[in-house]
Amino acid sequence: MTVQTLSAGNATRLSLITATLGAMVAVGLQWGRFEQVMGDQPEPVQEEQRLELQLAVLEQLPSFGFDNAIASWTFLQYLQYFGDEAARDITGCRLNATYLDQVTQRDPRFFTPYMFIPGGVSYCQGEPLKSLELLERGLDAITPEVHDNVFVLALLKALDRFLLLGDVPGAINAYERAADLAAATETYADFAPYYRQTAQWLRDNPDSLQARFIGWQDVYFNATDETVRERAIAELEALGAEVIRQEDGSIEFRPPGNNQS
């Protein structure tokens, strides 16, 4: 009996084939389970279940060195999911965090998905702590040299902590971090004093209308979703701010009167 040994190249190919077959079996098993739970439920509910199973399978798939490509594909799927307003009205947006978690795990330096985290996870799902976790992943992976807009991630953390969690010390630290990151770039260095000033406002008077006005205004201008923009406008109006709608469709905000505190 002759025993043949595998070359390194053949062994690698065999490993890839084995992993792929395993993934196909997993997909088949998951799809069979999906067929069982479909029933006669409304179509958006069926689609939600299908996507949830798809994400569960995708999380287990080996990347074969294509993590960036998988992250990009998953993000495109997320945009279709989150952008389907009719379906989200029926099923909600409970898969937002799962999508964005998988995208940022596969490619933690992929900047754009982080911009959707506060609107999708904090404001739509009501999970600001999960939002903070995902934003911190980006701050750990991205430097001003990689992407000069990285300071925005610290700003978004500050808004989550201040406006949704009431964590003023955490918000102050996040504003200072945003200032440091902005100062490290040529493009946005002028923003640093603004964020340091906001941090000082919070130190001096954490309940001031001015600080909350700045916070909700930043939420509006950084929002990627119309629902979040509407929430920001409602919060600003509740503070007494004036919403000025321009003829070109743009919006400006006038802060509450100085006689309010």
N, C-alpha and C positions, 0 to 999 in steps of 0.2 A: 504494500500500500504506500503510495507516494503522498506526502504531505506538502502542500503548496503554501508558501508564505505570501502574505500580502505586502506589496510595496507601500510606501507612505502615501503615494497618490491614490492607489486603489483603496487603501484603508479610509482615506478621507472621503472618497466618493461613496464608499459603502456606508459610512456614518451619515452622510447627507441623505442617501436614499432611505436609510432606516428612519432617520428623523422625519423625513417627508411623509413616509408611509404611516408613521405614528401619528403625525398631525392629521393626515387624511382620515384615519380611523377615528380620531377624536372628533373631527368635524362630523363624520357620519353618525357617531353616537349622540352628539349634541343635537344634530338635526332630527334624529329619530325622537328625541325627547321633546323637541320643539313641535313636531307634528302632533304629539300626544296632547300638548297643552293648548293647541290652537283653538279647538272648539268652535263656537259660533260667536266669538267676541268681535266687537267693532274693529274695523281694519286698523286704525291707529294703535289700538292695544296689541293687536297681532304683530304689527311692525315693531313696536317697542320691545316685545318679547324676542323677536327675531334678532334685533340689534343687540340686546343684552346677551344673548347666547353667542352671537358673533364676537362680541368683545371678550367674553370669557374664553373662547377658543383662541382668539388672537393673542391674548395675554400669555398663553402657554406655547405659542409657536416659536421655534428657534429663529433667529434673525439671519443666520448665515452671513453675518457681516453687513447686512443691509438695514441696520437700525434706522438710519436717517430716512431712507425711502419708506419704510413702514410707518415712521412717525408722520411723514408728509401725507401719506395715503389716509392714515387714521384721522388726521386733522381735517382733511377734505370731507371725510365721512361725517365728522362732527359738525362742520359748517352746514351740511345738508340737514342733519338732525336738528340742530339748534335753530336753523332758519325756517323750519317747517312750523310756522306759527299756528296753523289750524290743528296740527297734531299735538303741539305743546299745550294748546288750550284744553285738550282732552286728557292727555297723559301726564302733563307737567314736564319737568326737565331733569328728572332724577338721574339720568345717565351722563349729565354734563361732567361731573367730577371724574367719573370712570374714564370717559374719553380723554379728558385733559391730563389725567394722571398717567394714562398709558402713553400719550404723545410725549410728555415731558420726561418720562422714564426712558423712553427709547432715544430721545434726542434732547437732553437737558439744555443745550445751547440754542435751540430753536426758539427765537424770541417771540414771534408773533402770537403763538397760542397763549402765552402768559397774559396778553392783553384781554383775553376773553374770560380769564378766571374770576375776577371779582363779579362781573355781571352774570356769568353763568353759574358760579358756585355760591358766592356770598348772597347776591341779591335775588337770584331765581330759585336756588335750592335752599337758601337760608342756612348755609354752612360756612360762616366766615373762618372758623378754625381750620377747616380743610383748605380753604382759599389761602390762608397764611402759610400752610405747609407747602402747597404747590409753588407759591411765589418765592418762598425761601429756597426751593430747589433751583429756581432760576438765578437767584442772587448768589448761590454757592457756585454755580457753573459758569456764569457770564461775567466778564469784567468789562470796564469801559473800553479796553483795547479791542475786545471782541465785538461789542455793540455799544455805541455811545449813548443809546437810549436806556441802558439798564437802570438808571436812576429812577425811571418810571415805576419799576417793580417795587422799589422801596416806598415810593409815594403811594402806590396802591395798598401796600401793607399798612401804611399810616392811616389811610382812610377807613380800612376795615376795622382797625383797632379803635379809632376814635369814634366813628359814626355808628358802628354796629355793635362793638363790644364794650364801648365806654372805657377802654383801657388807655387812659391819658398818658401815663409814663411810657407805655409801649409805643404809642403814637409819636411822642416826642422823640424817642430813639429812632423811629423809622424816618421821621422828617430829617433828622440830623444825618442819617445814613444816605438819604436821597441827596442832601446837600453835598456830602462828601463825594458821592459818585458823579454828580453833575459837575462839581468843581474839577474833577479829574479829566474832563473833556474840554476840547477847545470850543465845540459847538454850543454846549449848554452851560458853560461856566457861569454865565450871568444869572442862571436860575438859582444857583446855590444860596445867595443872600435871601431870596424870597422864601425858600424852605426853612432856612435858619430863623427868619423872622416869624414864620408860622409856628415853629417849635417854641419860640419865646412867648408868643401869644398864649399858647397852651399852658406854659409854665405860669404865666402871670394870672390868667383867668380862664381855666379850662372849660367853663360854661358860657363863655362869651358868645354873643350872636356873631361877632366878626369871625371867630374861629370856625364856627359851624357853617357860616356863609361860604367861607373859603373852601371848606371841606366838600360841601355838596356841589359847589360850582366846579370843583375839580372832578367830582364824580361825573357830572354832566359832560364835561369836555373830554373825558377819557373813556366814556361808555362806548361799547361796541354794539349795544342793543337798544332799540327804541323804548322798550319797557323800562329799562334802567334810566334812560333820559327822562322819561315821564315821571318816574319816582323822584328823581333829583329835582325836577321843576316843582313838584308838589311839596317837597321838603323845604325848598327855598321860599316858596310862597307862604308856607306855614311860619317861616321865620320872619316874614314881613318884607322880604326882598321883592323888588319890582322886576318883572319879566318883560323885557323890551324885545318885541319881534320886529325885525327889519323887513323891508320890502323884498330883499333878496332871499328871504327864508331863514337867515341866520338869527341867532338869539343872543342878547346881551342881558346881564343881570346887574341891577343897581342894589347895593347893599342896604340892609335895614337902616332906619334913621338912627342918628347918634343918640337920640333920647331913650333908645331901648338898650337894655343890658343883658 
